[in-house]
Amino acid sequence: MSTHATPDSQHTSRSGGGPPSDGPLSDGPPDDGLPGDGLPGAALLAGAVPIVVLVSGSGTNLQALLDAATVASYGVRVVAVGADRHGIEGLARAERAGVPTFVERVTDHPDRSGWDAALTTRVAGFAPRLVVGAGFMRILGPAFLAAFSDRVINTHPALLPSFPGAHAVRDAVAYGVAVTGCTCHLVDAGVDTGPIIAQRAVEVLPADTEGSLHERIKVLERAMLVECVGRMAREGYVVDGRRVYVGSGGGPHRAADKVETTRLA
């Protein structure tokens, strides 16, 4: 089981690694081996949780996070935006917001493992407590997932485990389902197979095309992502197998297990 916590809430993580340690970041970097440790105090801004957002395209989900982060009570600060390509609107959005950006292209490395290691180093350099995929169209490698275990959040335009992969909306329309939707989940080594954080349903209308359905899904997907990231940062969360419990006590096993905790802020 895995628990991650804010100053007033807890997140515990027990997924095969060593036991997390306790104590807020403001008391000094906890010895939990996470790249987020040691973030300069100036970057925490009244306890806001630092996150890095990864993008590959227009960055509409990123914009929703940037907008939410301008409200102090949201509890999140976007400390950097990374991409796998140059010249995209997602990077321009970050630059207009005054957020540092970086690009790590797969083609700049001899193989995928080299890219994976380089991306891990670049993201870790910003010391995030959470990493958010906002339309990032690359599969994250083992080095990255080991460094940020149970801390990488992504969305998918279908009700997982149905219709994983890059053509989820097209596949849902082709299959003839009456209801589809979107999923917010943690990222693991599979393709859209990580533990589910939240889901929202969208009715498929008789006249729907892939495009019209996807536009309606995107509206709920953006709102869901903003809500999940904010609550996980402010309230903490527990990962217990395939279940993710956000806030409200962190799930049924926390008191019984008496696990030590790592704080997100």
N, C-alpha and C positions, 0 to 999 in steps of 0.2 A: 504494500500500500504506500501511497505517496501523498504527503501533505505540504501545501504551500500556504504561507500566511502573511497577512499584513499586520501592522502593529496591534490591531484589535481583533484579528481573526487568524486562522491557521490553515496551512496547506502541507500535508504530509506525503512524502513520496517513498514508497518501498517497491521498487521495480527491478531489483537485482543488483543495484549499486550499494555503496556503503551507506550507513545511516546518516540522515541529515542532522545538522546541528541547530541549536536554537540561538535566539538573540536577534534584535533588529539591526539593519545595516548601519543605522546611526551610532550604534555602540561599537562599530568596527567591523571589518569584513568577517563573516562567519566562515568557519573552516568546512564548507560543504562541497568544495571543488567546483562551484558553478562560476561561469564567466562573469556573472553580474556582480561578483564581490569586488569591493574596493572602489565603487563608483564615487567620484569626488562629491563631497557633500553639497556643493553649489548646484549640482545637476538634479538633486532630489526635490528642490522647490517645494517646501512644505509637505514633504512626505509623498509626493507623486511618484508612482512606480515608473521607472524608465523602460521603454520598449523600443525595439528596432522593428521596422516594417519593411518587408520585401515585396517588390512589385516587378511586373513585366510589361505593363501596358498603360492604360489611361489613368489608373489610380483613383477610381471613384470611391472604392472602399477606403483607400488611404485618406481621401479628402474627408470622408465622414469621421474618421478617427482624429484627423487634425482639427476639425471643427469642434468635436467633443472635447478634445484636450485643452481648448482655450478656456474652458470652464473649470475653475479650481476644484470644485467639488467632484469632478469626474475622477480625479486621483491618478491620472496617467500623463506621462510626458513622453512624446515621441522624440528620442534622442538622435535618431538617424534613420534614413531611408536608403535601402540598398536595392540594386537592380542587376539583372543579368544581361543588360544591353543599354547602349547609349541612345539618346534622342527620343525618349518616351515622355509622355505627358505626366506620368507618375513622378518622375524626377523633377520636372518643372513645377509641379504642385508643391513638392517639398521645398524647393529652392525659394519659391514665392513666400512660403511660410517661415523661411529662415532656418530650416532644418538641414543639418549636414547630410550630404549624399555620397554614395560611392557606387561604383560599377565593378562587378567581378564576372567577366565573360568566360564561359566554358572554353571557347576557342583560344583563349590566351594561355591555356594550360595543356600540358602534353596528354593528360587523361582526366577522367572524371574524378579520380581520387585526389589529384592535384588541385582541381577546382574546389572540391569539397573541403580540403584542408585550408585553402586560401580564403574561402567564404567564411569558414569557422573563425579564422583569425581576424578577419575584418569585422565581423559582427561582435566578437568577444571584445574587441578594442573599444567598443562603445558601452560595455558593461551593462547590457540589458538584463532585466529580470524576466521579461517575456519577449518572445519573437513572434510576430504576426505575419502570416502570408496573406497578402491582399492582392490576389490575382497574380501570384508568383508561379510561373509555368515551368518550373524545374523541380525534379525530384531531389529532395535533400538527401545527402549521403550519410554513411554511418558515423563519420567523425563529427559532423554537425549535430546529428541526433544524440550522440553520446554526450556532447558538451552541453546541450540544452534539453536534456531528457525531461519529458512531461512539461515543457515550457514553450513549445511551438504550437501556435494556434492557426487553424486554417478554416476556410469555408468551402462548401461544395454545393452546386445548384441542383441537388436532388436529396431525397430522403434516404440517406445511406442506411443499410448496405445496398439498397437498390441503385442501379445505374452509376457505378463508379467510373472514373476515367474522364477523358477530355471532352466527351460528347454526351454528357449526361442529359441535357435538355432534349437534344435530338433523339436520343434513345428512348426517353420517356414518351415523346410524341409518337414515335414509330411503334412503340409497344401498345399504345392505346390506353394508358392508365387514366383514371378519372381524377386522381390526386397525385401531385408531386410536391416539391418544395425545396428547402435548403437545409443544410446541416452545418453546424459549427463543431469542429472536432480537434482533438490533439493529433499531432502528426507522429506517426511511427514509421517503421521501415517499409510498410506496404503502400499501395496506392489507394488512398481514401479509406484506410482500414483502421485508423486510430480511434481511441475511445471518444464517444459522442458527448459533447457538452450541452448542446441545445439543437432543436429542430423547429422549423415552421412549415406549415402545410399551405399549398397553393392549389386551388381547383384548376383543372385543365378544362377550358371551355371548348365547345364543339368547333368553333371557328379558329382556334388557336393554331398559329404556326410556331416554329421553333423560336423565331424572333420575338413574337408578341408574348409568348409564355415566358421567355427568358427575361424580358423587361420587367414583368410583374414579379418574378422571383427575385431579381436584383434589389428591388425596393425593400423586401423583407430581409434579404441577406445582409444588406448594409446595416439596417437597424439591429438585427440580431448580433452581428459582429461587434458593433459599438457597445451593446448591452453586455455581452459576454466578457469582453476585454475589461470593461469598467468594473463589473462585479467581481471578476477574478482578481483584479488588482486591489480593489478596496476591501473585499470580504475574505479573500483566500479561497482555496479549493482543495479537495481531497481526490486523489486518483486511486481507486480501489478496483484493480482488475480492469474491466471494460466500463466501469461506471465512474463518472466525474460528478462530485457533489460540490456545488458552489455555494458558499456562505451558509447561513442558518444551521450552524453546528457541524457542517462538513460531513454529513453522512452518519450511518448507524454504527460504524466501527470505531470512531475516533476515541471515545471515552474508554471503551474496553481495551483497546490496544495500547493506550497511554504512550503514543509515539512522540518522539522529540520533533520539534518543528523548525522549519526554515522560514524566515520572513521575507516577503517580497518587497517591503518598503520599511 
